[in-house]
Amino acid sequence: MKWKVKFSYLQEQFANPEPIFKDIRKLLKTGEFTLGPAVQQFESKFAQVCQTKYAVGVNSGTDALFLSLKALGIGSGDEVITMPNTFIATVGAIAASGAKPVFVDCNEEYVINPDLIERAITPKTKAIIPVHYAGHPAEMGKILEIAKKHQLLVVEDACQAISSSIDGKKTGSFGLTGAFSLHPLKNINVWSDGGIITTNSKELYDKLILLRNHGMANRDEYEIFGYNSRLDTMQAVVGLHLIKDLEKITNKRIENARMYDEGLSELADYVTMPPRRKNVRYVYHLYIIQVQRRDQLLAYLQENGIEAKVHYPIPLHLQNCAKYLGYKRGDFPVAEEQARNIITLPAHQHISKKQIEYVLDKIKKFYKN
Ligand SMILES: *Cc1c(COP(=O)(O)O)cnc(C)c1O
């Protein structure tokens, strides 16, 4: 299929890689492939962007979550609360830590419903992982209040949400740590896997630095048992180039979303628009709407060369891997209904106005005929 409007934009994004190659050639001359200077440079730039004191480069967003939980001492016998309508890695990281994932339904804005969190808390609950899903910030004010009241730790899954904010405060700066992904399909991406953890705590920073690199205090002394989860120097070089464009990329995505919002407003009978909470910066990692006759619309758009997708059609509590948790259909009605109605339209920074008009035109045709 030759798409007229593609979901992925990597070929366009890296059409002119020469400036990056130039810095990679420099790296080849030094041979500093593991924890070379670019890693620290990228970490300080990232911390600055996220308004935190520290950032620690790791090898994926999944490890950013997993190592955060490890650094907080979470493991076997503990429970960690999150929502079922997220990417599998949020929950996979909890399971990998040895803790039990506990789900709380989302609200109409695709983020964890704070009003339902307290009834999921047990004496074993240790932490909450709010997900800034689609690049839309979770309700951190209410979540932090609940966490304080019950002495719970908060790790933000900000993998989809670089540069999103609430009242100007960046996601990744609310919790004890914030986990970010640099996966090729995320808003700031590298040429392979990569991740980064933000924190304001010196103690957690020191622990994370050890955990990502075998617990090494130095070449010959090991403080704790750790992991091999370093951010590649080469990927840090790529990241340093891309993070310069962060605001440009983010603003273009927001601009595209506004165009969709406007175009879709006349279809209010068929389409539920994305959330527009006041004082929140939604960075549109995904532009998600809910629609009537979703599967038919999805097929129609794809037939017309539009690479729309569904994130995600099966909520995690209904996946085979989660069977041992004992949930059943009907447990999380909002997430389940959304899974039937959501559709993601391509809204990335390399889409043209004309392409958005084309998508809007096809959606209108679909509902008006
Ligand atoms: C992408 C993503 C992750 C995992 O990031 P990787 O870098 O792919 O390991 C975790 N949580 C969410 C919500 C994500 O979108």
The ligand as a MOL file (V3000), in Angstrom:
LIG
                    3D

  0  0  0     0  0            999 V3000
M  V30 BEGIN CTAB
M  V30 COUNTS 15 15 0 0 0
M  V30 BEGIN ATOM
M  V30 1 C 6.7100 3.8820 24.3640 0
M  V30 2 C 6.1510 3.7460 25.7150 0
M  V30 3 C 6.8290 3.0740 26.7460 0
M  V30 4 C 8.0960 2.2980 26.5280 0
M  V30 5 O 9.0940 2.9510 25.8820 0
M  V30 6 P 10.1930 2.1080 25.0690 0
M  V30 7 O 11.2560 3.1210 24.8170 0
M  V30 8 O 9.5430 1.6150 23.8280 0
M  V30 9 O 10.6710 1.0110 25.9410 0
M  V30 10 C 6.2590 3.0730 28.0100 0
M  V30 11 N 5.0860 3.6580 28.2580 0
M  V30 12 C 4.3940 4.2970 27.2930 0
M  V30 13 C 3.0930 4.9450 27.6460 0
M  V30 14 C 4.8900 4.3410 25.9930 0
M  V30 15 O 4.1860 4.9520 25.0430 0
M  V30 END ATOM
M  V30 BEGIN BOND
M  V30 1 1 1 2
M  V30 2 1 2 3
M  V30 3 2 2 14
M  V30 4 1 3 4
M  V30 5 2 3 10
M  V30 6 1 4 5
M  V30 7 1 5 6
M  V30 8 2 6 7
M  V30 9 1 6 8
M  V30 10 1 6 9
M  V30 11 1 10 11
M  V30 12 2 11 12
M  V30 13 1 12 13
M  V30 14 1 12 14
M  V30 15 1 14 15
M  V30 END BOND
M  V30 END CTAB
M  END
